[in-house]
Amino acid sequence: MTTATPPPVSEPDPSTFACPSTLVGPCSGCQRSTHKYGSGGLPLCQWCMTLAREAWGPAVRFTSTRAQAQ
């Protein structure tokens, strides 16, 4: 699935160009600068996310953990 070789880790993920500098942090996989997805999150750059998705396979689904409003 991976189509291109990622650039050197010294180059930031393209997602950093579209967000304020306060929302830029290291990728949890390769330490490349990438967009942080919230306080305490474990962000992945687009190349690490591609590798993670390949490892997860098609069976992984999102399940909401929020309580249903009644």
N, C-alpha and C positions, 0 to 999 in steps of 0.2 A: 503494500500500500504506500510506503514512503516513496515519493517521487523524486526528491532532490536531497543532496547531501546538505546538512545544515551548515551555515557559515560558522566561523570561529566563535567561541564563547565570548570573546571580547566585543562582538557586535551584538547590540540589543535586539530583542524580539520586536518586530514591526508594531506590535500592540502598544509599545511605549510612546510612539509618535502621536497617538490620539488621546492620551490621558495626561493629566497634570503630574508634575514631578513628585508630588506627595503620594501618588498612587503607584509609583514604580518601586519594585523590590526584586530580590533574587528569585530565580526559578528554584523550586525545591528539588529539582532533578540535577540540573547542570550549573546552577548559580548564575546563569545569564540574566541580565536585566529584563524584566517583564512586568506586565500589569498585575498589581496585587488585587485579589478578589475578596476584599474585606479583611477586617482586623483578625489576625490569627489564622488566616487561611493558608493553604499550601498551594500556591500558584504554580502552574506549569507553563513553560513557554510552548509555542505551537509545535515544536519538534518533539519535546518530551511528552506532550499530550498525545501526539500521533502514536508514539511507541506504546504509551499506556493503553490507548484504545485497542491497539492490535493485540496486546497481551490479555485484555479483558474478554475479548470475543463478543459475539452477537447476543449472548444471553444476559448481559448486564442491562438492567432497567432502573430508572429513577423511581423511588418510592418516597412520597412525602411523609415527613415525620411530624408535620403540624397537625394539631387537633382539629377535627371537623367542627365547624360552627353548627350549633343545634338550635 
